[in-house]
Amino acid sequence: MLVVGGGSAAGDGRDGFRLSKATTKRTKTRTVYARRPVLRDLHHYIAIERDELVQRKCTADAYGCEDGFRVVRSSRQALVVEGRSRAWTYASLTYEDRLRLFSVDACGTELGPLWLWLGESGLPLRSSTWQSAFRRANERCAALSLDFDVHPHTLRHTFAVHMLGLLLRQTVRALGMREDRRFTLAQIKRLLIGNPMRKLQLLLGHAHEHTVHQYLDVLDEAQEIVLAALSEWDEHSAVLEGLQVDEVSR
């Protein structure tokens, strides 16, 4: 549901996009973080594959936006639509609005849709297309006697499970630092409040931490990791508390 030119950087030094509540599940503004290689692939798609497709369709006069919105000017925050007296902010654009956005030049010539993901027709891919792709994949798996029932949202759950495993490992490694190491007060605080469930909550954009607890049920190695961490907790907590007392007494 991204629009070319309508992305909003996270603005905090990370590589991410802010998604408006008009386009997200449960109408909640979210920030989606992405690895830099993923962003490079995205820019590659926009600059090469997508651009070639749009240019080819424009040459063939394949575009017509009689029922669309003709965008005559845009910025990082908003766009100006032909026939509208006020600019539209990206945050106010719904899913259906975004499907109908077409860019035009100063002469009014249509330059193609602004929707990010386009099909072979050069037109926006709808969510039903993504659903059908997963359905066909499930059918192929079933034909091979593979018991899979995967849908697009499964990708989000898969990310959550793998990320939780990584965050738990990081926490366990932090607890396993050498006991004779000197810690600053800031480092002690980070160790004491470095909750992997809270980190996962922020990554997924959930309002409440308890929402992500469901992933503990499907993380095969969670019990082993958690028990290992708990077995060391008392010992290392005593060390951390001793260091904290030393810092306060100085």
N, C-alpha and C positions, 0 to 999 in steps of 0.2 A: 504494500500500500504506500510505497514511497513515490514521490514525484521527482523527476529529474530537475535539479536545481532547487528543490524544496527541502533538502536535508538540513538538519540543525545539529551542529557539533555539540558534544557534551559540555565543552567549555571548561573542563577541569583538568586538562592535560592528558586525558584518556581518549582513545579512539572509539567514539560512540555516536549514536543518533538519538535524538529525542523524538518520540512518537506521540502525537497529540491524542488526547482522550477521544476525539471524534473518530479515530480509526482503530482503537485498541479494544481488547476484551475487557468487559466491565467498565468501559469508559474511564480509564485511569491513565494519566500521562505516564509514559515509561521511557527509560533510557536503555537502549540496546547497545551493548558493547561488542566490538568486533576486533579480531586480530588484524594487524597491519597487512599480512599477506592476503587476507580476505578482502580488505579495502582495495588493495592493488588490483586484485582480480575484478572487483566491481568496476573500478575506473577503466580497466581494460575492456570490459564488456560495453560500457557506455561509449567510450571513445572509438572503438573499432567495430565490434560485432553489431551493436545496436545502431550505431551511426550508419553503417553500410546498409542495413536493412531499411532504415527510414529513408535514406537517399534513394534506394532502389524503388521503394513504393511511391515516393514523391515523383520520380521520373515517369512512373506508370500511371500517374494521376489516380492513385488508389485511395487517396484520402478525401473525405468530405465530412464536415462536422456541422451539418444542418441542425442537429439537436445537441451540439456540444457547446463548450465555452471557449471562445477565441481569446487567448491570452496575448495581449499586445505588449506587455512590459512586466518584468518581475525583478524582485530583489531577494535577499536571503530571508526576509521576514514575510513578504507578501507579494501578491501579483495583481495586475490590473486586467480586468476582463472587458472586452468590447461591449458597450451598451450598459455597463454598470457604472454608477456614479462614485462608488467607493471601492477601495482596494480590498481584496480578500486576504486575510492572514492564513498562513498554512495551517495553523492550529484549528481554524474553523471549518476546514474542508473535510467533508465526509468521504467515506469510501466511494459512494456513487458520484460525488462531485469530481473526484480525482480521475475517475474513469473517463470523464467527458472533457477533460482539459486538452486543448490543442494550441500549439504555438503558431503564431503568424508573424510575418515580417512587417516592415513599415509600409509595404505596398498591399498588405492584406493577404499575401500568398501563404497558404497553409504549409507549415514546416513539419507537421507530424504531431502525434500525441505526446504528452508530457509524462504519461505513466511509465514507470521504470522498466517493468518486465513486459516485453512484447512477444506475441506469437509469430508464426511464419506469415501470417496475414499482415503483419505490421501494426496490428491493433492490440490494445491491452489484454493481457491474460487475466481472466476472472478467477476467483477463488475456486469455482467449480472445476476449472481446468486442472488446478493442482490436486483437487480431490480425486479426479478421475485418473490422474497419473499414478497416484498411490493405490487406487482400486485395481488398476490393471497390473501393477506390480504384485499386489496381494494374490491376484488370480494366477499369475505365473508361478508364484511360490507354491500355491495350493496344488497346481498341476504337477509339481515336483515333490508333493507330499511334505512340504515345509509348512508348519503351522504358524503363519504370521498373519497378524491383522494390524497393519501399521497405517497411520494417518499423519497428515502434516504436523499436528500438534505433538506427535510422538517425538519429533526431533527436539522439541523444547524439553520434554521429560528426559530424553536420553542425555542431553547436555547437562541437565540438573544432576542426574545420578553420577555421571563421570566427574563433574566439577565438585560435587560433595566429597567423593572419594579423594580427590586431589587436596581439597581444603582440610580434610581430616588428617591426611598424611603430613601436611605442613604443620598442623597443630601438634601432632605427636613428635615431629622432629624438633619443634621449638621447645617442647617439654624435655627433650632429651639432650639439651645443651649441657656442656661440662659444668659441674657443680662449682668449680673453682673460678669460673669466669665472673668478672666484675660487670654488673649491669648498671646502667643509668636508670634514673627514676622513670624516664620516658619509656625505656625498653621494658621495664617491669610492668608498666601499665599496658603496653601492647600485648605482652604475654598473657596478662590476666584477663584482658577483654577481647582477645583475638578469637572470638566465637565464629567457627566456620559456618554455623547455621545462619548467623546474622549476615555474613558475607554472601552466602548463597541467596538469601532473601533480597539483598540489594541488587545482585546480578540479575535476578529474575523479575525484579520490579514489584514484588508482593508487598502489601501494606503491613502484614503481620508475620512475625517469625514462625508461628506455629503452622502456617500454611505449608512451609517447606519440610516439616517433619515427616511428611508422607514418604519422602525419598529414602529415609532410613529403612523403611520396610522393604525396599527393592534393591538396596545396596548389599550385595552378597557378603562383602567383607566388612561391613560396618561393625558387626558385633565384635569381631576379632580386633579391629582397630580401636574401637571404643574401650574394650576391656584392657587392651595394652596401655592405652592412655591413662585409664583410671588406676591401674596397678602402680603407675609411676607418680600419680598426682600428689598423694600425701607427701611423699619424699621431696619432690621438687617444689611443692607449695611451701614447705618448711624453709627451704633454701631461699625462695623468693621473699618470704615474709621477713627472714632474717636480714636480707639485703635492704629491704624497705625500711626496717627499723634503723639500720645503720645510716641510711640517707637522711632520715628525719632527725636523728640525734646530732647530726653535724651542724 
